[in-house]
Amino acid sequence: MKETAREVDDLQVLMDASHAAGTSHLREIITGDRRLTAAQVVAALDGMKVLSLATVTARGEPRVSAVDGHFLHGCWTFGTDGRAAKARHLEARPAVSAAHLDGERLGVFCHGRAVLLSPGDPTWDETIAHWTAHYGSDPTTWSDDIRMYRLKPSWLVGYGTVAPPD
């Protein structure tokens, strides 16, 4: 868990606003004990999680693919090769939706913008260090055109049966 107390508080504000703005159908499903707090989401998303990432083609057609997602400071981080279709989609249309699902145990859904990270970004060093520690090698060395992104959520909700954090 890399989040500061302030980042968890900010995430909780976003999650509360997202839930309140959701449809009645969503609020009927994500309710009571199954509605996760920001602290529960952060704890449940520790480590690498397979993230279903939805992008949009130039013709407005949705595309979903799987990426390794790492939740850092209240945002997903993920990478892809520059030759991937999703890299072209993200370059032209950075609005994305993402979901991490673990059956009925956990579901985290978000919408936001994918921001291309670069060495000048204030989160670059920590992001690359985290990924390197997880995989044992610097992800930017995996190919000639690895692109790293930070998905800044504008809407996020979580449901599940995960235990509260200690």
C-alpha positions in Angstrom: 0.0 0.0 0.0 1.6 3.2 -1.2 -1.3 5.6 -0.4 -1.0 8.4 2.1 -3.8 9.1 4.5 -4.7 12.1 2.4 -4.9 10.0 -0.8 -7.1 7.5 0.9 -9.4 10.3 2.1 -9.5 11.8 -1.4 -10.3 8.4 -2.9 -13.1 8.0 -0.4 -14.6 11.3 -1.5 -14.4 10.2 -5.1 -15.9 6.8 -4.3 -18.8 8.4 -2.4 -19.5 10.9 -5.2 -19.3 8.1 -7.8 -21.7 5.9 -5.8 -24.1 8.8 -5.3 -24.0 9.6 -9.1 -24.5 5.9 -10.0 -27.8 4.5 -11.3 -30.4 3.1 -9.0 -29.4 -0.3 -10.3 -25.8 0.2 -9.3 -26.7 1.5 -5.9 -29.0 -1.6 -5.3 -26.1 -3.9 -6.1 -23.3 -2.0 -4.4 -24.8 -1.5 -1.0 -24.3 -2.2 2.7 -21.4 -4.4 3.6 -20.7 -5.1 0.0 -19.9 -1.5 -0.7 -16.2 -1.2 -0.1 -14.5 1.8 1.5 -11.4 3.4 0.0 -9.2 1.8 2.6 -10.6 -1.7 1.7 -10.1 -1.0 -2.0 -6.5 0.1 -1.5 -5.7 -3.0 0.7 -7.4 -5.3 -1.8 -5.5 -3.9 -4.7 -2.0 -4.4 -3.3 0.3 -6.0 -5.8 -0.3 -6.8 -9.4 -3.9 -7.2 -10.5 -5.2 -8.1 -13.9 -7.0 -5.1 -15.2 -9.5 -5.2 -18.0 -8.9 -1.9 -19.9 -11.4 -0.5 -22.3 -10.3 1.9 -25.1 -12.1 3.2 -28.2 -11.2 2.9 -31.8 -11.3 5.8 -34.3 -14.7 4.5 -35.4 -16.0 4.7 -31.8 -15.9 0.9 -31.4 -15.0 -0.3 -27.9 -12.0 -2.6 -27.3 -11.1 -4.4 -24.1 -7.8 -5.9 -23.3 -6.0 -7.1 -20.2 -3.0 -5.3 -18.7 -1.0 -5.7 -15.5 -2.4 -3.1 -13.2 -0.7 -1.7 -10.1 -2.7 0.6 -7.9 -0.4 3.3 -6.6 -1.4 6.5 -4.8 -5.1 6.0 -5.6 -4.6 5.5 -9.4 -4.0 2.5 -11.6 -0.6 2.3 -13.4 -0.2 0.0 -16.4 2.1 -0.4 -19.4 1.9 -1.6 -22.9 4.1 -1.8 -26.0 3.8 1.1 -28.4 3.0 -1.4 -31.2 -0.2 -2.4 -29.4 -3.6 -1.2 -30.7 -4.4 0.2 -27.2 -1.3 2.4 -27.5 -2.7 4.0 -30.6 -6.2 4.3 -29.0 -4.8 5.9 -25.9 -2.7 8.4 -27.9 -5.7 9.7 -29.8 -8.4 9.1 -27.1 -7.1 8.8 -23.6 -10.5 8.4 -21.9 -10.7 4.8 -20.6 -12.7 2.5 -18.4 -11.1 -0.2 -16.3 -12.2 -3.1 -14.1 -10.6 -5.6 -11.8 -12.8 -8.5 -10.9 -12.2 -11.5 -8.6 -15.5 -13.3 -8.9 -18.0 -12.2 -6.2 -15.1 -11.5 -3.8 -14.1 -8.2 -5.3 -15.0 -5.8 -8.1 -13.5 -2.4 -8.7 -14.7 -0.3 -11.6 -13.4 3.1 -12.8 -13.5 5.6 -15.6 -10.9 8.2 -16.2 -8.0 9.4 -18.4 -4.9 7.5 -19.1 -1.9 9.8 -18.8 1.3 8.8 -20.6 4.2 8.9 -18.1 7.7 10.0 -19.0 10.9 10.4 -17.0 10.1 14.0 -16.3 6.8 13.1 -14.5 6.9 13.4 -10.7 5.5 9.9 -10.3 7.9 8.3 -12.8 10.7 7.2 -10.5 8.4 5.6 -7.9 6.3 3.9 -10.6 9.3 2.4 -12.3 10.9 1.4 -9.0 7.6 -0.3 -7.9 7.3 -2.2 -11.2 11.0 -3.2 -11.2 10.7 -4.5 -7.6 7.6 -6.6 -8.6 9.0 -8.1 -11.8 12.7 -8.1 -11.1 13.5 -5.9 -14.1 12.8 -2.4 -15.3 9.7 -2.5 -17.5 11.1 0.1 -19.8 13.7 -2.4 -20.9 11.2 -5.0 -22.1 10.9 -3.5 -25.6 12.1 -0.5 -27.6 8.8 1.3 -27.1 7.3 0.5 -23.7 4.7 3.1 -22.6 3.7 3.5 -19.0 0.4 5.1 -18.0 -1.3 6.4 -14.9 -5.1 6.1 -15.0 -6.4 9.1 -13.1 -9.9 8.1 -12.1 -12.8 10.5 -12.4 -15.3 7.8 -11.2 -14.6 4.7 -9.1 -16.7 2.2 -7.1 -15.9 -1.1 -5.4 -17.9 -4.0 -4.2 -17.0 -7.2 -2.5 -16.5 -9.4 0.5 -12.9 -8.5 1.3 -12.0 -8.2 5.0 -11.5 -4.7 6.3 -7.8 -3.6 6.5 -6.1 -4.0 9.9 
